[in-house]
Amino acid sequence: MGHSFLSLLSRMGPASLVATDEQAMWRVKMNDDPQAFARLVERWEKPIQRLCTRMTGSSHQGEDLAQETFTRLFTRRKSYEPSGRFSTFLWRIALNLCYDELRKTNRRREFFLDETDRGLADGPDEFITEEPAPDHVLADRERAATVRRALLELAEPYRVVVVLRHYEGLKFRQIADVLAIPEGTVKSRMVEALNQLNRLLSHTLQEGEICKTQTKKPKASLAI
């Protein structure tokens, strides 16, 4: 995402020393505190961009939606209620924007591998090793790309629980709060999402093995 917020707000001085996100957002709501807002942007910029990228399958859309999320956050600052978690408020804004974008562009089945790989380079699911062998790096990247493709095949209600649970580390109770659905529904959707992913990945792996076998198969002899 472009750093228009951070570059602008950094001129206004260091971020306020606020203990929690909730306190920072309260200062934004009540006083339009630019330092408190800068702290929130700095803290949540990458998680929100990762979420939007994984939901849409495009790093460019992820960047744009993340910036729009913080624009909307500031616009809607007066509607923030301190009784709830700030993260829940922010996740909801970001997800609603993702849903709107998916409906507008019908991006569910589109996937650009090069864009997504660049957009997720700093994600928590990426492995970190010291000088891995090139073939191992390629294999790991191919597996990660295969999983991301399969994830984009899921309908949004299933995709979102996988993203929030396995990529962003939210607990089932937190996901239920974000989506405003019962915790039991979150768990049932997770089970169904994992079942669908298993089927998709099994099918993809089987196709890959068939392709490898056909590639290695010797040409038929023309001799009679």
N, C-alpha and C positions, 0 to 999 in steps of 0.2 A: 504494500500500500504506500502511496505517497506520504511523506512526512509533513504535510501541510500543517496539521495540528501541532505537532511537536516543535517544528521550526518556529511557528508563530508564538506558541506559548513559552518557549524557552527564553524568549527575549524579555519576558515579564518577571524573570527571577527564578530561583530554585523551587522545586515542588514543595508544597506545604508538608510539614511533618505531621501527618495524620496517621493514627494507629490502624484504622481499618478502611476498607473500600466503602463501607456504609457511611462512615464519618466523612470521607472525602465527598461522596455523592451528596450528602446532606449539605455540605458547604456550597457545592455547586448549585443545588436547588435553592437555598436560602440567600446566597450572596453572589451567585455567578462567579465563584472563586476560580480564576484561571489556573492557579497553581494546583489546586485540588483536581481540576479536570485534566491537567497535564499528567498528573500522577496516575490517574485512571487509564488514560490512553496508553501511557508507557507500560503499565502493568498488563493490560488486556489486549494490546494491539495484535501480538502474534497468535494467542489462542483464538481470537475471533477470526483472524485471517485464515488460520488452519481450518476452523469449522466451516467457513464459507467455501473454501477451496474444496474440501472433501464432500460437501453437500452438492456442489455444482459440477465438480470435475474439472474446473479451470482455475489456474492461478490468477489469471487476469480478472476474472469475475470475482475471485476471492478477495483480491486487493480492493476492487471497486466497492464491493459489498461491505467490506470491513470499514472503509472510509465512510460510507453511507450510514453504517451502524453508529459510529461516533457522532456523526452529524445529527442523526435522529435522537441519539441519547441526550445531546445538549438541548435539542428542540423540545424534547419531552421531559426535561428535568423537573418541571413543576408537578408532574404526575407521579414522581417516585415516592413510594411510601417506605419509611425507615423500618417498618415492622418486618419486612421481608429482606432476603439477601440481595445485595447489589448484583451479584453474579446471575441470579435468576432473572432479574430485570433486564440485564444486558443480553443474556443468551436468548431470551424471548424476542428482543428487538432484532437480533442478528438472524434468527431462524425465520421470522416472519418475512424478512427481506429475501432470504434464500428461497422460501416457498413462492414468493411473488415472482422472483426471477425465473425459477423453474417453470412456472406456469406460463410466463410470457415467452420464453425462448424454447421450451420443450427440450431441455438439455439432458433429460434423464438418461438417454442412451448414447449421448455423445461424450467422447473422452479423448483428450489430447495428451498422450503420454509424456511428450517433452515438456509441455507446460506444467503438468501436475508434478512431475519429478522436480522441476525447479522450484515450484511453489511449496513443496513439502520437505525441502532439503533440511530444514531445521526442526522438523516435527519430532515428537517424542518416540515415534515408532521406528525411526531410522537407527540402524546399528552404528556403533562407533568402535573401530578396531585400529590397531597399529599396523600399518603396512599390510593389509590383507592381499592375498593373491588376486590378480585381475579376474581369473575365472570365477573365484568365489564372489567377488563384488558383482560381477555380471549376473550370476545366478541369483544372488539376494535381491538385486534390483528387479530382475524379471519376476521373481515371486511376489515382491511388493507391488509391482505394477499389476500383476494378475489379480491380487486381492483387491486393489483399488478399482479395477474394471468390474469385478464381481459386485463390489459394494454399490457401484452406480447402477447396477441392474435391479437393485432393491427399490421398492416403492418408498417414498419419503418417510412414512410412519415407522418403517422398519430400519431404514438407513440411519435416521437420526438417533435412534437408541444405541446403535452400534457405535456411531461416531462419538456420542457423548460418553458412553461407558468405556469403550476400549481405547479410544484415542485421546479423549480429554480427561478420563479418570473420574468422572462423576459417579456418585453412588446412586443406587436405584431410587432412593428417596429424593435425591436432588433432581434426578431426571424427571421424576413424577411432578415435582414442583415446577420445573421449567415448562413442561408440556401441559400442565394442569390436567393430569389424568391420574387415576389411582395407581399406586405402586404395583399392584398385582397386574395391571394392564401393561405396565412397562416390562415386567418380567416375562409375561406371555409373548409380547412382541419381540423381546430379545431371543427367546427360544425359537420362535418362528423365523426370525432373521438369520440366526445361526444355521438353522436347518436349510434355509434357502441358499445361504452362502456355501454350505457344504456341498449341496447338489450342484451349484454353479461351478465351484472349484473342481469337483470330481469330474464333471463333464469337460471342463477346460483341460485338465491334466490328461484325461483319456485322449482328447483330440491331439494334444501335444505328443503323446507317445506314438500315436498312429502316424503322425507326420514324420517323426524321427525314423520310424520303421520303414516307411515308404521311401524316405530319402536314402537310407542305407541299402534298400533292396536292390540286388543286382539286376541289370537289364536282361530281359528274356532273350534267349538265343534264337536266331532266325534259322538255324540249321534244322533240317527235318530228319 
